[in-house]
Amino acid sequence: MDFKKDFASILHEVLDGKLNQDKLTLMIEKPRFEEMGDLAFPCFELAKVFRKSPQSIAADIAAEIVSPLLEKVEAVSGYVNVFLSKHKVSSIVLKEVLTLKEHYGDLDLGKNQVITVDFSSPNIAKPFSMGHLRSTVIGNALALITEKYGYRSVRINHLGDWGTQFGKLIVAYKKWGKEETVKQQPIKELLKLYVTFHEEAEKDPSLNDEARGWFKKLEENDDEAMKLWEWFREESLKEFSKTYKLMGIEFDSFHGEAFYNDKMDQVVHLLENMNLLQESEGAQVVPLEGLAPCLIKKRDGTTLYATRDLAAALYRQDTYQFAQSLYIVGNEQSLHFKQLFAVLEKMGYQWVKGMAHVPFGMMLKDGKKMSTRKGKVVLLEEVLQDAISFALEDIKQKNPNLPSKEEVARQVGTGAIIFHDLKNFRQNDIEFSLEDMLKFEGETGPYVQYTHARASSLLRKGEFQENQAEVCISDAEAWPIIMNLTIFPQAIKRAFEENDPSQIAKYVIELARAFNKYYASVRILEDDGQKQERLSLVYSVKVVLKEGLRLLGLEAPEEM
């Protein structure tokens, strides 16, 4: 059900195939004002083809268009403006939503092929900060959107669980740490130790040598070093899981950097056998056209992120046979991924064409990037708990008799934080502001959730009887809602093709606005013989809002 495509098909026929149908679809616009029609086709590009003025061409086209879906066709100032039949279109749209329910907008274009989505990836023994929110919520939304598009998603949390920072942490723990204190508040205490290490190392640089020594022991499977590392990892994962549970986010794999330790030699051998490795100042690199060489092995023989990510890519293709593989990682890693994909291409792997880095902007605090090293972090779990507490107070004031207050407060509080991120285009930086995140009016998640709850309430009060027979509603007040419902599948398609969840966020805001305007101007529950038709419209809005919120990782309370 894509009326834009239907109009393009009519134009294609009228123009005797002189313009490609896909091109025609792209040319069709939505008029700025409702009184100018529902769709408009500009004829200016056709002036050279037909050697006529755009006004004449528009008049000729308008005269030839005939379709039962169209109420009126006008030629105005070089545009062909069409008015869809409110009666027929509302009947088609409402029947489709009522029949398909939450499956409305499903696109079976992925054919159940696999897309791996690498996202979140916090560092072990460091706090799950607001800096990790963006990768986490963008990645989760994209995984849900890919499933709606017809793919099977594999959610991968590539944990930062290896590296020289563990040498630093072991030194800090042995010098200043206490087992009981770490057990009581693992992440906070480990962060405190990490920050202390950096402060002390500025005064005594020999601590860095000590840290390198302990990391070397870790690489050599030293018993004490491994036990401490495993303990840090286990405690961190327990803490992370609380945050993921609050947000309703799950993963299929927690294979982090350490998982690939025994798989990197194979990558180096492969590159050697393909004669792709070159020596450069004692290091091993893969030269690349138009990019800096990709460093595979340092002079001292240690491997790097690139080696590890090559091993991960080979493992994931071997394990999942992915059609696409997305990496939800910040803008600053763009060069790394260009190099990674270029090396895989040089190795001759065709599947690299399905791999993509999905970059995003930073979460800033006072205009600067948050720094774990200096302890300047805002903990994500604390922000979520603040938002939940705020939502709970709001509910107690406005709806004290609401059952399951705590559960609704969790849905609304976490929804506020997630939506605040996803309504922004992902590559823009976001300034951290708890005040902005906790606003429940305007372009916010709670505004959309409240609209869904309002629709649910109307359906209960009106004793809605679901009927999939022909339902149509042709009053002018309902029309903006009908038009919004028609474009939900297109919003999903754009979100998938552009890896941009903000397309869905903007869509649900517009649908909620259209519905609230309708609610304010129409007596929906008036028993005048049309009540069930109006409630069918309300039900359709409820279904699509709930599904749109789900695709963003938000829940939709029935009551608020």
C-alpha positions in Angstrom: 0.0 0.0 0.0 2.1 2.8 -1.3 0.0 5.5 -3.0 3.1 7.4 -4.1 4.1 4.4 -6.1 0.5 4.0 -7.5 0.6 7.6 -8.7 4.0 7.0 -10.2 2.6 4.0 -12.1 -0.2 6.1 -13.5 2.3 8.8 -14.6 4.5 6.2 -16.2 1.6 5.1 -18.4 0.4 8.6 -19.2 4.0 9.6 -20.2 4.4 6.5 -22.4 7.3 5.2 -20.3 9.5 8.2 -21.2 10.6 8.4 -17.5 11.6 5.4 -15.3 9.0 4.6 -12.7 11.5 4.7 -9.8 12.6 8.2 -11.0 8.9 9.3 -11.1 8.4 8.0 -7.5 11.4 10.1 -6.3 10.1 13.2 -8.1 6.6 13.1 -6.4 6.3 15.5 -3.5 4.0 16.2 -0.6 2.4 19.6 -1.1 3.2 22.2 1.5 -0.5 22.9 2.2 -3.3 20.4 2.5 -5.6 22.4 0.2 -3.1 21.8 -2.6 -3.7 18.0 -2.6 -2.2 14.9 -1.1 0.6 14.4 -3.7 2.2 16.6 -6.3 4.2 15.9 -9.5 6.5 18.8 -10.7 6.7 19.0 -14.5 9.8 21.3 -14.8 12.2 18.5 -15.7 9.9 17.4 -18.6 10.1 20.8 -20.3 13.2 19.8 -22.3 11.8 16.4 -23.2 8.5 17.6 -24.5 9.7 21.1 -25.6 6.7 22.7 -23.9 6.2 24.8 -20.8 5.8 23.0 -17.5 2.3 24.5 -17.2 1.2 23.0 -20.5 2.7 19.6 -19.7 0.9 19.6 -16.3 -2.4 20.4 -18.0 -1.9 17.6 -20.5 -1.0 15.1 -17.8 -3.9 16.1 -15.6 -6.4 15.7 -18.5 -5.3 12.1 -19.0 -5.2 10.8 -15.4 -8.1 8.5 -14.5 -8.0 6.3 -11.3 -10.7 5.1 -8.9 -8.2 6.1 -6.1 -8.3 9.7 -7.0 -11.0 12.2 -6.1 -9.6 15.2 -8.1 -6.6 16.1 -10.3 -5.5 19.7 -10.8 -2.8 21.4 -12.9 -1.4 24.3 -10.9 1.7 26.4 -11.8 3.6 23.5 -13.5 2.5 20.9 -10.9 0.0 18.0 -11.2 -1.7 18.0 -7.8 -3.8 14.9 -6.9 -6.4 14.5 -4.2 -6.8 10.9 -3.0 -10.3 9.5 -2.5 -10.8 9.7 1.3 -13.5 7.1 1.2 -11.5 4.4 -0.7 -8.1 5.1 0.8 -9.3 5.1 4.4 -11.0 1.8 3.7 -7.8 0.2 2.3 -5.6 1.6 5.0 -7.8 0.7 8.0 -8.5 -2.8 6.7 -4.8 -3.4 6.2 -3.9 -2.3 9.7 -6.8 -4.1 11.3 -5.9 -7.3 9.5 -2.1 -7.2 10.0 -2.0 -5.5 13.4 1.6 -5.4 14.7 2.8 -7.0 11.4 1.6 -3.9 9.5 4.7 -2.4 7.8 6.6 -5.8 7.8 8.8 -5.9 4.7 9.9 -9.4 3.6 12.9 -8.0 1.8 15.6 -9.6 3.9 14.5 -13.2 3.1 15.5 -14.3 6.6 19.2 -13.7 5.9 21.5 -12.8 8.8 22.7 -9.3 9.7 25.2 -9.1 12.6 24.9 -6.0 14.6 28.0 -5.1 16.7 26.9 -2.5 19.4 27.2 -1.2 22.9 30.7 -2.8 23.7 31.5 -1.3 27.1 34.9 -1.7 28.6 35.2 -4.2 31.4 36.1 -2.7 34.8 35.0 0.7 33.7 31.6 2.3 34.3 28.7 1.9 31.8 28.6 5.6 31.2 26.3 7.9 29.2 29.0 7.8 26.6 27.9 4.2 25.9 24.2 5.0 25.6 24.4 6.0 21.9 25.9 2.8 20.5 23.6 0.8 22.8 20.3 2.3 21.8 21.1 3.0 18.1 22.4 -0.6 17.7 19.3 -2.1 19.5 16.9 -0.1 17.3 18.8 -1.1 14.1 18.6 -4.7 15.1 14.8 -4.4 15.6 14.4 -2.5 12.3 16.4 -5.1 10.4 14.0 -7.8 11.7 11.0 -5.7 10.6 12.7 -5.5 7.2 12.8 -9.3 7.0 16.3 -10.1 8.1 17.4 -12.2 11.2 19.6 -10.1 13.4 22.5 -11.4 15.6 23.2 -8.9 18.4 26.9 -8.9 19.3 28.3 -7.2 22.4 32.1 -7.0 21.5 33.2 -6.3 25.1 36.4 -4.3 25.7 37.8 -7.0 27.9 41.5 -7.0 26.9 44.4 -4.6 26.7 47.1 -2.7 28.7 44.4 -1.1 30.9 44.1 -4.4 32.7 47.8 -4.3 33.6 47.1 -0.8 35.1 44.1 -2.1 37.0 45.9 -5.1 38.4 48.7 -2.8 39.7 46.1 -0.4 41.2 44.2 -3.2 42.9 47.3 -4.8 44.4 48.6 -1.5 45.7 45.4 0.3 46.9 42.4 -2.1 46.4 40.4 -4.2 48.9 38.5 -7.3 47.9 35.4 -6.5 50.1 35.2 -2.9 48.8 35.3 -4.1 45.2 32.6 -6.8 45.9 30.3 -4.2 47.4 30.5 -1.7 44.5 32.5 -3.3 41.7 32.4 -0.7 38.9 32.6 2.4 41.2 35.6 0.9 43.1 37.4 -0.3 40.0 36.9 3.1 38.3 38.3 4.8 41.5 41.4 2.5 41.3 41.8 3.2 37.6 41.7 7.0 38.1 44.1 6.7 41.1 46.6 4.7 38.9 46.7 7.6 36.4 47.1 10.2 39.1 49.9 8.3 40.7 51.6 7.4 37.4 51.9 11.1 36.6 54.1 11.4 39.7 55.8 8.0 39.3 56.1 6.9 35.6 57.6 3.6 36.7 54.1 2.5 37.5 53.5 2.3 33.7 56.3 -0.2 33.4 54.8 -2.3 36.2 51.4 -2.2 34.4 53.0 -3.4 31.1 54.7 -6.2 33.1 51.3 -7.4 34.5 49.6 -7.2 31.1 52.5 -9.4 29.7 51.8 -11.9 32.5 48.1 -11.8 31.5 49.0 -12.5 27.9 51.2 -15.4 29.1 48.2 -16.9 31.1 49.8 -16.2 34.5 47.5 -17.8 37.2 47.2 -14.7 39.5 46.8 -12.3 36.6 44.1 -14.5 34.9 42.2 -14.9 38.2 42.0 -11.2 38.7 41.1 -10.5 35.1 38.3 -13.1 35.2 37.0 -11.7 38.5 36.9 -8.1 37.1 35.1 -9.3 34.0 32.5 -11.3 35.9 31.7 -8.5 38.3 31.5 -6.0 35.4 29.1 -8.2 33.4 26.8 -8.5 36.5 26.6 -4.7 36.7 26.1 -4.2 33.0 23.3 -6.7 32.9 21.3 -4.6 35.4 21.4 -1.7 33.0 20.6 -3.8 29.9 17.6 -5.3 31.9 16.3 -1.9 32.8 16.3 -0.9 29.0 15.0 -4.3 27.9 18.0 -5.0 25.7 19.4 -8.5 25.0 22.4 -9.9 23.2 23.1 -13.2 21.3 26.9 -13.0 21.9 29.2 -11.4 24.5 32.4 -12.5 22.7 34.7 -9.6 23.4 38.3 -8.8 22.5 39.8 -11.6 24.6 37.8 -14.2 22.7 39.9 -13.6 19.6 43.3 -13.9 21.3 43.8 -17.4 19.9 42.4 -16.5 16.4 44.8 -13.8 15.4 47.8 -15.9 14.4 45.6 -17.5 11.8 44.9 -14.0 10.3 48.6 -13.1 10.2 49.4 -16.5 8.5 46.6 -15.8 6.0 48.0 -12.4 5.2 51.5 -13.8 4.8 50.3 -16.6 2.5 48.5 -14.1 0.3 51.7 -11.9 0.2 49.8 -8.9 1.6 52.1 -8.2 4.5 55.0 -5.8 4.2 57.6 -4.8 6.8 57.7 -1.1 7.8 60.2 0.1 10.4 60.1 -3.4 12.0 56.3 -3.6 12.1 54.1 -5.7 9.8 51.6 -3.7 7.7 49.1 -4.2 4.8 49.6 -1.3 2.3 46.4 0.2 1.1 45.5 2.5 -1.8 44.4 6.0 -0.8 44.6 5.1 2.9 47.4 4.8 5.5 48.8 1.3 5.8 46.9 -1.0 8.1 49.2 -2.0 11.1 48.8 -5.7 11.8 51.8 -6.4 14.1 53.9 -3.9 16.0 57.7 -4.1 16.1 57.5 -6.0 19.4 55.3 -8.7 17.8 52.0 -7.7 19.5 48.8 -7.5 17.5 46.4 -4.6 17.3 42.7 -3.8 17.0 42.9 -4.3 13.2 44.2 -7.8 13.6 41.5 -8.6 16.2 38.7 -7.1 14.1 39.9 -9.1 11.0 39.8 -12.3 13.2 36.3 -11.3 14.4 35.0 -10.6 10.9 36.3 -14.1 9.7 34.8 -15.8 12.7 31.4 -14.1 12.3 31.2 -14.9 8.6 32.1 -18.5 9.3 29.7 -18.8 12.2 26.7 -16.8 10.9 27.2 -16.5 7.1 26.0 -12.9 7.4 24.5 -11.1 4.4 25.4 -7.8 6.1 27.4 -6.8 9.2 27.0 -3.5 11.0 29.4 -1.9 13.4 27.7 0.7 15.6 30.8 2.7 16.6 31.5 6.4 17.0 32.7 8.7 14.2 36.2 8.8 15.5 36.8 5.2 14.4 35.9 5.8 10.7 39.5 5.4 9.4 39.9 2.1 11.3 36.8 0.6 9.6 37.9 1.9 6.2 41.2 0.1 6.7 39.5 -3.1 8.0 37.1 -3.3 5.0 40.0 -2.5 2.5 42.1 -5.3 3.9 39.2 -7.8 3.7 38.7 -6.7 0.1 42.4 -7.2 -0.7 42.1 -10.7 0.8 39.4 -11.4 -1.8 36.3 -11.8 0.4 33.2 -10.8 -1.6 31.1 -10.7 1.6 32.9 -7.5 2.7 30.5 -5.6 0.4 27.8 -6.3 3.1 29.9 -4.7 5.9 29.3 -1.2 7.1 30.5 1.1 9.8 27.5 3.0 11.2 29.0 6.1 12.9 27.5 8.4 15.4 28.3 11.7 17.1 29.5 12.1 20.7 27.6 12.5 24.0 29.1 15.7 25.3 29.2 17.2 28.8 29.7 20.9 28.9 30.7 20.8 25.3 33.5 18.2 25.9 33.8 14.4 25.5 33.4 12.5 28.7 36.7 11.0 30.0 36.9 7.8 32.0 40.6 8.3 32.7 39.9 11.6 34.6 36.8 10.2 36.2 34.5 12.7 34.4 31.7 10.3 33.7 28.0 10.2 34.2 26.8 6.7 34.9 24.0 5.5 32.7 22.3 3.4 35.4 22.1 6.5 37.7 20.6 8.6 34.8 18.0 5.8 34.1 17.1 5.5 37.8 16.7 9.3 38.1 14.4 9.3 35.1 12.4 6.4 36.6 12.1 8.2 39.9 11.0 11.4 38.1 8.3 9.4 36.2 7.1 7.8 39.4 6.6 11.1 41.1 4.8 12.4 38.0 2.4 9.4 38.1 1.8 9.7 41.8 0.7 13.3 41.3 -1.4 12.9 38.1 -2.7 9.4 38.4 -2.3 8.1 42.0 -4.7 5.2 41.5 -2.7 3.8 38.5 -2.0 0.1 39.0 1.6 -1.1 38.5 3.0 2.4 39.0 6.6 1.2 39.4 6.5 -0.8 36.1 4.9 2.1 34.2 7.5 4.5 35.7 10.3 2.2 34.4 8.8 2.1 30.9 8.3 5.9 30.8 11.7 6.8 32.5 13.8 4.5 30.3 11.7 5.5 27.3 12.5 9.2 27.9 16.3 8.6 27.8 16.2 6.2 24.8 13.9 8.4 22.7 15.9 11.6 23.5 18.9 10.0 21.8 17.1 8.4 18.9 15.1 11.4 17.8 18.4 13.0 16.8 20.1 12.1 13.5 22.8 9.7 14.8 25.8 11.6 13.4 25.0 14.7 15.3 26.7 15.3 18.7 24.3 15.4 21.7 24.9 17.6 24.8 24.0 15.7 27.9 21.2 17.4 29.8 19.2 15.4 32.3 16.6 18.2 32.3 16.0 17.9 28.6 16.0 14.1 28.8 13.3 14.2 31.5 10.9 16.5 29.7 7.7 14.6 29.1 6.1 17.0 26.7 6.9 18.0 23.1 9.1 15.7 20.9 9.6 13.1 23.6 9.1 9.4 24.2 6.7 9.9 27.0 4.5 12.1 24.8 4.2 9.3 22.3 3.7 6.7 25.1 1.0 9.0 26.6 -0.8 9.2 23.2 -0.8 5.4 23.0 -2.2 5.2 26.5 -4.9 7.8 25.6 -5.9 5.7 22.5 -6.0 2.5 24.7 -8.3 4.3 27.2 -10.7 5.4 24.4 -10.9 1.9 23.1 -11.8 0.6 26.6 -14.4 3.3 27.3 -15.9 2.9 23.8 -16.0 -0.9 24.1 -14.4 -1.2 20.7 -15.5 -4.2 18.7 -12.8 -5.2 16.3 -14.3 -5.8 12.8 -12.2 -6.5 9.7 -15.1 -5.9 7.3 -14.9 -2.7 5.2 -14.3 0.2 7.5 -13.9 3.7 6.2 -13.8 7.1 7.7 -13.9 10.0 5.3 -14.3 13.1 7.5 -11.7 15.8 7.0 -10.4 15.7 10.6 -9.3 12.0 10.2 -7.5 12.5 6.9 -4.1 13.6 8.3 -4.1 10.4 10.4 -4.9 8.2 7.4 -2.1 9.8 5.4 0.3 9.3 8.3 -0.7 5.6 8.6 0.0 5.1 4.9 3.7 6.1 5.2 4.7 3.9 8.1 6.2 1.2 5.8 8.2 3.9 4.0 9.6 5.3 7.3 10.8 1.7 8.1 12.3 1.3 4.7 14.2 4.7 5.0 15.3 3.8 8.6 16.8 0.5 7.3 18.4 1.8 4.1 20.0 4.8 5.9 20.7 3.0 9.2 18.8 5.9 10.8 16.4 5.2 13.7 15.5 8.9 13.8 13.2 8.3 10.8 11.0 6.1 13.0 11.2 8.6 16.0 10.1 11.5 13.8 7.3 9.4 12.3 5.7 8.4 15.6 5.9 12.1 16.8 4.0 13.2 13.7 1.4 10.4 14.0 0.9 11.3 17.7 0.5 14.9 16.9 -2.1 14.2 14.2 -4.0 11.9 16.6 -4.0 14.4 19.4 -5.3 17.1 17.1 -8.1 14.7 16.0 -8.9 13.9 19.7 -9.2 17.6 20.5 -11.6 18.4 17.6 -13.8 15.3 17.3 -16.2 13.7 19.8 -14.9 10.2 19.3 -17.2 8.4 21.7 -20.4 10.0 20.6 -22.9 7.3 19.8 -24.1 8.5 16.4 -23.7 5.3 14.3 -20.1 6.1 13.4 -18.5 5.5 16.8 -17.0 2.0 15.9 -15.6 3.5 12.6 -13.9 6.2 14.6 -12.6 3.6 17.1 -11.2 1.6 14.3 -9.1 4.6 13.4 -8.1 5.0 17.1 -7.2 1.3 17.2 -5.1 1.6 14.1 -3.2 4.5 15.6 -2.6 2.5 18.8 -1.2 -0.5 16.8 1.2 1.7 14.8 2.4 3.8 17.7 3.1 0.7 19.7 5.0 -0.9 16.8 6.9 2.3 16.1 7.9 2.6 19.8 8.9 -1.1 19.8 11.2 -0.6 16.8 13.0 2.1 18.9 13.3 -0.1 21.9 10.5 1.5 23.9 7.5 -0.1 25.6 4.0 1.3 25.2 2.0 1.4 28.5 -1.8 0.8 28.3 -2.3 3.4 31.1 -0.2 6.3 32.3 
